Amino acid sequence: MRLPVLPALVRVRGRSMVPTYRDGDVLLVVRGLRPRAGRAHVVRLPPTADGTPRPVAVKRVTGPDPDDPSRWWLDSDNPAEGVTSFDVGSVTGDDVLAVVAGRLWRTLG
Amino acid sequence: MLSLFRITEVSAHCDLPCGVYDPAQARIEAESIKAIIAKVADNDDPDFRTRAILIKEQRSELVKHHLWVLWTDYFKAPHFEKYPQLHTLFNEATKLAGASGTKGELDAAKADELLAKIDEIAAIFAETKKA
């Protein structure tokens, strides 16, 4: 399903996208665009094995899943921390909700 | 959900919420400690003993680490309500893996006590998984 191209605001929680984005950063994101390899996106992570949902997250879409080019591979920018496709597998295009256009606000400190 | 008029929180979390927890991790390290204590008892080579003691201390740290992960990440407030002995069990178990326990001593009895405590925690863990 193709959504209209619409901007939206999100706030980052956590450290997995350090150094690019820090906890508290406010990002402008755009819905309705095709995922772009190499850019950060807002994604719906797959649920855990026992069905517990994971939160909507900001992750980098590195490119198509090598095993299934119709799916997208996710990574965190912080190699030490964060959920990635190595942990949870790749996601479908529908789970990539928006592309990050840029950072609007960062709190001091 | 995503909107220009409302800031939605998106997770970039450090903790891996994979939900994979198992007291077996702590048990394996504790079994290793027990085996190391037995090997040291049968060996007079100072180099071997030094290595064994170093490894025993590392394994003891790992026991504490795995138990703390269960304590802080797996068990939630309702568990502590239902099993009020949990806090004390974790405290005693991690103490048994510490300087006054398997980390600092070469006492097989301490390793057995530690294994027994881990089993008590594992029994509660298994009950919470059934629920």
HADDOCK unambig.tbl for C-alpha pairs under 7 A between the chains (distance, minus, plus):
assign (segid A and resid 7 and name CA) (segid B and resid 3 and name CA) 6.99 0.50 0.50
assign (segid A and resid 7 and name CA) (segid B and resid 4 and name CA) 5.90 0.50 0.50
assign (segid A and resid 8 and name CA) (segid B and resid 2 and name CA) 5.62 0.50 0.50
assign (segid A and resid 8 and name CA) (segid B and resid 3 and name CA) 4.32 0.50 0.50
assign (segid A and resid 8 and name CA) (segid B and resid 4 and name CA) 3.86 0.50 0.50
assign (segid A and resid 9 and name CA) (segid B and resid 2 and name CA) 6.98 0.50 0.50
assign (segid A and resid 9 and name CA) (segid B and resid 3 and name CA) 6.11 0.50 0.50
assign (segid A and resid 9 and name CA) (segid B and resid 4 and name CA) 5.18 0.50 0.50
assign (segid A and resid 9 and name CA) (segid B and resid 6 and name CA) 6.60 0.50 0.50
assign (segid A and resid 9 and name CA) (segid B and resid 7 and name CA) 4.94 0.50 0.50
assign (segid A and resid 9 and name CA) (segid B and resid 8 and name CA) 6.47 0.50 0.50
assign (segid A and resid 10 and name CA) (segid B and resid 7 and name CA) 4.81 0.50 0.50
assign (segid A and resid 10 and name CA) (segid B and resid 8 and name CA) 4.54 0.50 0.50
assign (segid A and resid 10 and name CA) (segid B and resid 9 and name CA) 5.54 0.50 0.50
assign (segid A and resid 10 and name CA) (segid B and resid 10 and name CA) 6.32 0.50 0.50
assign (segid A and resid 11 and name CA) (segid B and resid 7 and name CA) 6.16 0.50 0.50
assign (segid A and resid 11 and name CA) (segid B and resid 8 and name CA) 6.00 0.50 0.50
assign (segid A and resid 11 and name CA) (segid B and resid 9 and name CA) 4.70 0.50 0.50
assign (segid A and resid 11 and name CA) (segid B and resid 10 and name CA) 5.94 0.50 0.50
assign (segid A and resid 12 and name CA) (segid B and resid 9 and name CA) 6.04 0.50 0.50
assign (segid A and resid 12 and name CA) (segid B and resid 10 and name CA) 5.21 0.50 0.50
assign (segid A and resid 12 and name CA) (segid B and resid 11 and name CA) 6.11 0.50 0.50
assign (segid A and resid 12 and name CA) (segid B and resid 12 and name CA) 6.42 0.50 0.50
assign (segid A and resid 13 and name CA) (segid B and resid 9 and name CA) 6.56 0.50 0.50
assign (segid A and resid 13 and name CA) (segid B and resid 10 and name CA) 5.97 0.50 0.50
assign (segid A and resid 13 and name CA) (segid B and resid 11 and name CA) 4.90 0.50 0.50
assign (segid A and resid 13 and name CA) (segid B and resid 12 and name CA) 5.45 0.50 0.50
assign (segid A and resid 13 and name CA) (segid B and resid 13 and name CA) 6.73 0.50 0.50
assign (segid A and resid 14 and name CA) (segid B and resid 11 and name CA) 6.11 0.50 0.50
assign (segid A and resid 14 and name CA) (segid B and resid 12 and name CA) 4.43 0.50 0.50
assign (segid A and resid 14 and name CA) (segid B and resid 13 and name CA) 4.32 0.50 0.50
assign (segid A and resid 14 and name CA) (segid B and resid 14 and name CA) 6.03 0.50 0.50
assign (segid A and resid 15 and name CA) (segid B and resid 12 and name CA) 5.67 0.50 0.50
assign (segid A and resid 15 and name CA) (segid B and resid 13 and name CA) 5.75 0.50 0.50
assign (segid A and resid 15 and name CA) (segid B and resid 14 and name CA) 5.51 0.50 0.50
assign (segid A and resid 16 and name CA) (segid B and resid 12 and name CA) 4.76 0.50 0.50
assign (segid A and resid 16 and name CA) (segid B and resid 13 and name CA) 5.43 0.50 0.50
assign (segid A and resid 16 and name CA) (segid B and resid 14 and name CA) 5.37 0.50 0.50
assign (segid A and resid 17 and name CA) (segid B and resid 12 and name CA) 6.09 0.50 0.50
assign (segid A and resid 48 and name CA) (segid B and resid 18 and name CA) 6.08 0.50 0.50
assign (segid A and resid 48 and name CA) (segid B and resid 19 and name CA) 6.87 0.50 0.50
assign (segid A and resid 55 and name CA) (segid B and resid 11 and name CA) 6.23 0.50 0.50
assign (segid A and resid 56 and name CA) (segid B and resid 10 and name CA) 5.44 0.50 0.50
assign (segid A and resid 56 and name CA) (segid B and resid 11 and name CA) 6.06 0.50 0.50
assign (segid A and resid 57 and name CA) (segid B and resid 10 and name CA) 4.59 0.50 0.50
assign (segid A and resid 57 and name CA) (segid B and resid 11 and name CA) 4.15 0.50 0.50
assign (segid A and resid 57 and name CA) (segid B and resid 12 and name CA) 5.78 0.50 0.50
assign (segid A and resid 58 and name CA) (segid B and resid 10 and name CA) 5.87 0.50 0.50
assign (segid A and resid 58 and name CA) (segid B and resid 11 and name CA) 6.05 0.50 0.50
assign (segid A and resid 58 and name CA) (segid B and resid 12 and name CA) 5.74 0.50 0.50
assign (segid A and resid 81 and name CA) (segid B and resid 14 and name CA) 4.77 0.50 0.50
assign (segid A and resid 81 and name CA) (segid B and resid 15 and name CA) 6.98 0.50 0.50
assign (segid A and resid 82 and name CA) (segid B and resid 12 and name CA) 6.64 0.50 0.50
assign (segid A and resid 82 and name CA) (segid B and resid 13 and name CA) 5.41 0.50 0.50
assign (segid A and resid 82 and name CA) (segid B and resid 14 and name CA) 4.58 0.50 0.50
assign (segid A and resid 82 and name CA) (segid B and resid 15 and name CA) 6.29 0.50 0.50
assign (segid A and resid 82 and name CA) (segid B and resid 16 and name CA) 6.03 0.50 0.50
assign (segid A and resid 83 and name CA) (segid B and resid 16 and name CA) 5.61 0.50 0.50
